[in-house]
Amino acid sequence: MKRVKLTFSLPADVADMLENKVPKRKQNAFVADALRTRFIVEEEAKRLQEMLEDHQKHYRELSEIEADLEPEDAILAHDGEDIIDDALMIDLDDAI
């Protein structure tokens, strides 16, 4: 893999942690791995945020559709058969 030399500054506390916890010969790999991990986490957070926004949009759309439905519009079936008997439907109709 091609390597590129970069020069940048770190806050003193972060530099101290790097020097105290990571051997000198492994610091480049450690920083590369930390940056790679951070980018992956940010990308995943962005993807999850987009999924959440899509879910919220679909929920609002379904809520609007559901608000417009009348009780008799509901499909209440199990294995192709109604699960509400006629007596209950009459009671529901009377309630409206």
C-alpha positions as CSV (number, residue, x, y, z in Angstrom):
1,M,0.0,0.0,0.0
2,K,1.3,3.4,-0.9
3,R,2.2,5.6,2.0
4,V,1.9,9.4,2.2
5,K,3.8,11.4,4.8
6,L,1.7,13.9,6.6
7,T,2.6,16.5,9.2
8,F,-0.1,17.6,11.7
9,S,-0.3,18.7,15.3
10,L,-2.1,16.9,18.2
11,P,-3.3,18.3,21.5
12,A,-0.6,17.6,24.1
13,D,-2.7,15.2,26.1
14,V,-3.4,13.1,23.0
15,A,0.2,13.1,22.0
16,D,1.2,12.0,25.5
17,M,-1.4,9.1,25.4
18,L,0.0,8.0,22.0
19,E,3.6,8.1,23.2
20,N,2.8,6.4,26.6
21,K,0.5,3.7,25.3
22,V,1.7,2.8,21.9
23,P,5.3,1.7,21.0
24,K,7.1,4.2,18.7
25,R,7.3,1.6,15.8
26,K,3.5,1.0,16.0
27,Q,2.3,4.6,16.2
28,N,1.8,5.1,12.5
29,A,-0.4,2.0,12.2
30,F,-2.2,2.9,15.4
31,V,-3.1,6.4,14.1
32,A,-4.1,5.0,10.7
33,D,-6.3,2.4,12.3
34,A,-7.9,5.0,14.6
35,L,-8.7,7.3,11.7
36,R,-10.0,4.4,9.6
37,T,-12.3,3.4,12.5
38,R,-13.5,6.9,13.0
39,F,-14.4,7.3,9.3
40,I,-16.3,3.9,9.4
41,V,-18.2,5.0,12.5
42,E,-19.1,8.4,11.0
43,E,-20.3,6.7,7.7
44,E,-22.4,4.2,9.7
45,A,-23.9,7.0,11.8
46,K,-24.8,8.9,8.6
47,R,-26.4,5.7,7.1
48,L,-28.3,5.1,10.3
49,Q,-29.5,8.7,10.4
50,E,-30.7,8.4,6.8
51,M,-32.5,5.2,7.6
52,L,-34.2,6.9,10.6
53,E,-35.3,9.8,8.5
54,D,-36.7,7.4,5.9
55,H,-38.5,5.4,8.6
56,Q,-40.0,8.6,10.1
57,K,-41.1,9.8,6.7
58,H,-42.9,6.4,6.0
59,Y,-44.4,6.4,9.5
60,R,-45.9,9.9,8.9
61,E,-47.2,8.8,5.5
62,L,-48.8,5.7,7.0
63,S,-50.2,7.8,9.8
64,E,-51.9,10.1,7.4
65,I,-53.3,7.2,5.4
66,E,-54.5,5.5,8.6
67,A,-56.2,8.8,9.8
68,D,-58.2,8.9,6.6
69,L,-59.5,5.3,7.0
70,E,-62.9,4.4,8.3
71,P,-63.3,1.4,10.5
72,E,-65.0,-0.5,7.8
73,D,-62.0,0.0,5.5
74,A,-59.8,-2.0,7.8
75,I,-58.9,-5.5,6.5
76,L,-59.2,-7.9,9.4
77,A,-58.4,-11.3,8.1
78,H,-56.4,-14.4,9.1
79,D,-55.5,-17.0,6.6
80,G,-57.9,-15.4,4.1
81,E,-60.9,-15.5,6.6
82,D,-62.4,-12.7,8.5
83,I,-61.4,-12.8,12.2
84,I,-64.4,-10.6,13.3
85,D,-67.8,-12.3,13.4
86,D,-70.8,-10.5,12.0
87,A,-72.3,-9.7,15.5
88,L,-69.1,-7.7,16.3
89,M,-69.3,-5.9,13.0
90,I,-72.9,-4.9,13.7
91,D,-71.7,-3.6,17.1
92,L,-68.9,-1.7,15.4
93,D,-71.3,-0.2,12.9
94,D,-73.6,0.9,15.7
95,A,-70.7,2.6,17.4
96,I,-70.1,4.9,14.4
